[in-house]
């Protein structure tokens, strides 16, 4: 779980992310074990034009994780150097490790008209909303705490006391669900993927985004 985020990106970078960018930033948050990673993978398969923002971290890769795909795995010296150069939109120190989102990459992708998906915790999502008002915030809820605990146990990655702490943390995270634009209940996976895809497609059709994306066509229609 990510901790309190600290927005440190240079103002010039943030300015490039402001409307009327034609791309859309989708911010997805969920408590650990709610199925967020599986939903993200399914959405990217359904929406191949969407780009996934890959965060930076100083922790070591877990089994099966790949550098540049799941995270950019860097040492602490490299991380702090990137932070001091204003590379990050936000960063946080959680359980002894650093995590961050690249501001320069996001700026380039959204400005070029690409839709970007960002996985982050509720605190990071709050910071992103402040810095990028046009972002779309989506929260994933489990159908119950029992199902959440069961998913965590099935992973086989954490000791029972760690799982207990994650369940307690999930309760706190879910109290912030009202800060998001959309909420998806991940009870039926196929339905949850459909719901997520609907949100993405609806956001793309927002009037302000369509005006930015099709400015030339609209100008011709209005002024033949």
SULVEN-V371582 format. One record per residue. N is the residue number from 1. RES is the residue in one small letter. PHI is phi in radians with two decimals (NA if undefined). OMEGA is omega in radians with two decimals (999 if undefined). Layout:
n=[N/N]
res=[RES/RES]
phi=[PHI/PHI]
omega=[OMEGA/OMEGA]
This chain:
n=[1/2/3/4/5/6/7/8/9/10/11/12/13/14/15/16/17/18/19/20/21/22/23/24/25/26/27/28/29/30/31/32/33/34/35/36/37/38/39/40/41/42/43/44/45/46/47/48/49/50/51/52/53/54/55/56/57/58/59/60/61/62/63/64/65/66/67/68/69/70/71/72/73/74/75/76/77/78/79/80/81/82/83/84/85/86/87/88/89/90/91/92/93/94/95/96/97/98/99/100/101/102/103/104/105/106/107/108/109/110/111/112/113/114/115/116/117/118/119/120/121/122/123/124/125/126/127/128/129/130/131/132/133/134/135/136/137/138/139/140/141/142/143/144/145/146/147/148/149/150/151/152/153/154/155/156/157/158/159/160/161/162/163/164/165/166/167/168/169/170/171/172/173/174/175/176/177/178/179/180/181/182/183/184/185/186/187/188/189/190/191/192/193/194/195/196/197/198/199/200/201/202/203/204/205/206/207/208/209/210/211/212/213/214/215/216/217/218/219/220/221/222/223/224]
res=[x/x/x/x/x/x/x/x/x/x/x/x/x/x/x/x/x/x/x/x/x/x/x/x/x/x/x/x/x/x/x/x/x/x/x/x/x/x/x/x/x/x/x/x/x/x/x/x/x/x/x/x/x/x/x/x/x/x/x/x/x/x/x/x/x/x/x/x/x/x/x/x/x/x/x/x/x/x/x/x/x/x/x/x/x/x/x/x/x/x/x/x/x/x/x/x/x/x/x/x/x/x/x/x/x/x/x/x/x/x/x/x/x/x/x/x/x/x/x/x/x/x/x/x/x/x/x/x/x/x/x/x/x/x/x/x/x/x/x/x/x/x/x/x/x/x/x/x/x/x/x/x/x/x/x/x/x/x/x/x/x/x/x/x/x/x/x/x/x/x/x/x/x/x/x/x/x/x/x/x/x/x/x/x/x/x/x/x/x/x/x/x/x/x/x/x/x/x/x/x/x/x/x/x/x/x/x/x/x/x/x/x/x/x/x/x/x/x/x/x/x/x/x/x]
phi=[NA/-1.30/-1.73/-1.01/-1.55/-2.24/-1.23/-2.31/-1.16/-1.11/-0.96/-1.13/-1.20/-1.09/-1.06/-1.26/-1.61/-1.30/-0.97/-1.73/-1.03/-1.43/-1.44/-2.21/-1.77/-1.81/-1.93/-1.98/-2.26/-2.96/-1.21/-1.02/1.69/-1.46/1.63/-1.07/-1.07/-1.14/-1.14/-1.08/-1.06/-1.14/-1.14/-1.14/-1.22/-1.38/-2.08/-1.11/-1.39/-1.45/-1.81/-1.71/-1.29/-1.74/-1.33/-1.67/-2.64/-1.72/-1.37/-1.38/-1.11/-1.46/-0.95/1.59/-1.36/-2.13/-1.14/1.48/-1.94/-1.49/-2.63/-1.59/-1.54/-2.31/-1.40/-1.12/-1.08/-1.13/-1.04/-1.15/-1.15/-1.11/-1.05/-1.18/-1.46/1.41/-1.26/-1.75/-1.25/-2.69/-2.58/-2.63/-1.93/-2.28/0.87/1.49/-2.28/-1.63/-2.37/-2.79/-1.95/-1.31/-1.38/-1.15/-1.15/-1.04/-1.03/-1.14/-1.19/-1.17/-1.11/-1.43/1.60/-1.54/-1.50/-2.19/-1.91/-2.11/-1.61/-2.81/-1.55/-1.10/-1.21/-1.13/-1.07/-1.08/-1.16/-1.10/-1.05/-1.16/-1.46/-2.28/-1.02/-1.42/-1.21/-1.88/-1.75/-2.24/-2.00/-1.79/-1.91/-1.39/-1.21/-2.88/-1.18/-1.11/-1.19/-1.09/-1.11/-1.11/-1.10/-1.12/-1.18/-1.14/-1.07/1.19/-1.83/-2.20/-1.25/-0.95/-1.20/-1.21/-1.09/-1.06/-1.17/-1.17/-1.14/-1.08/-1.13/-1.07/-1.03/-1.16/-1.07/-1.20/-1.17/-1.76/-1.06/-1.20/-1.48/-1.79/-1.35/-2.37/-2.28/-2.03/-1.58/-1.52/-1.67/-1.97/-1.07/-1.07/-1.15/-1.12/-1.12/-1.03/-1.08/-1.11/-1.14/-1.08/-1.07/-1.07/-1.21/-1.15/-1.10/-1.11/-1.63/-0.99/-0.99/-1.09/-1.29/-1.14/-1.12/-1.29/-1.29/-2.11/-1.04/-1.16/-1.09/-1.12/-1.08/-1.18/-1.20/-1.46/-2.33/-1.15]
omega=[3.11/3.13/-3.11/-3.11/-3.13/-3.10/-3.09/-3.09/3.12/-3.13/-3.13/3.10/-3.13/-3.11/-3.11/3.14/-3.09/3.07/0.19/3.07/-3.09/3.08/-3.11/3.08/3.10/-3.09/-3.06/3.14/3.13/3.02/3.13/3.13/-3.11/3.09/-3.08/-3.08/3.12/3.11/3.13/3.14/-3.13/3.14/-3.13/3.06/-3.12/-3.11/-3.02/3.13/-3.11/3.12/3.09/3.08/-3.13/-3.09/3.02/3.06/3.08/3.12/-3.14/3.13/3.01/-3.14/3.12/3.14/-3.11/3.11/-3.13/3.12/3.11/3.08/2.83/-3.10/-3.10/3.06/-3.03/-3.14/3.12/-3.14/-3.09/3.08/3.09/3.12/-3.08/3.09/-3.14/-3.11/-2.94/3.02/3.07/3.06/-3.09/3.08/-3.00/3.09/3.06/-3.12/3.09/3.04/-3.14/3.07/-3.14/3.12/-3.07/3.12/3.12/-3.11/-3.10/-3.10/-3.11/3.13/3.13/3.10/3.14/3.01/-3.06/3.10/-3.11/3.05/-3.08/3.11/-3.04/-3.13/3.07/3.11/3.11/3.12/3.13/3.13/3.12/-3.07/-3.10/-3.03/-3.10/-3.13/-3.14/-3.06/-3.08/3.13/3.11/3.11/2.99/3.13/3.13/3.06/3.12/3.13/3.10/-3.14/3.13/3.12/3.12/3.12/-3.13/3.12/-3.13/-3.08/-3.00/3.06/-3.11/-3.13/3.08/3.11/3.11/3.12/3.14/3.10/3.09/3.12/3.13/3.11/3.14/-3.14/-3.07/3.06/-3.09/-3.08/-3.12/3.13/-3.07/-3.13/-3.08/3.11/3.12/3.08/-3.08/3.09/3.03/-2.97/-3.11/3.12/3.14/3.09/3.09/-3.13/3.14/3.13/3.11/3.13/-3.13/-3.08/3.10/3.14/3.12/-3.08/3.09/-3.05/-3.11/-3.12/3.10/3.11/3.11/-3.06/-3.07/-3.06/-3.11/-3.14/-3.12/3.11/3.12/3.13/-3.10/-3.09/-3.10/999]
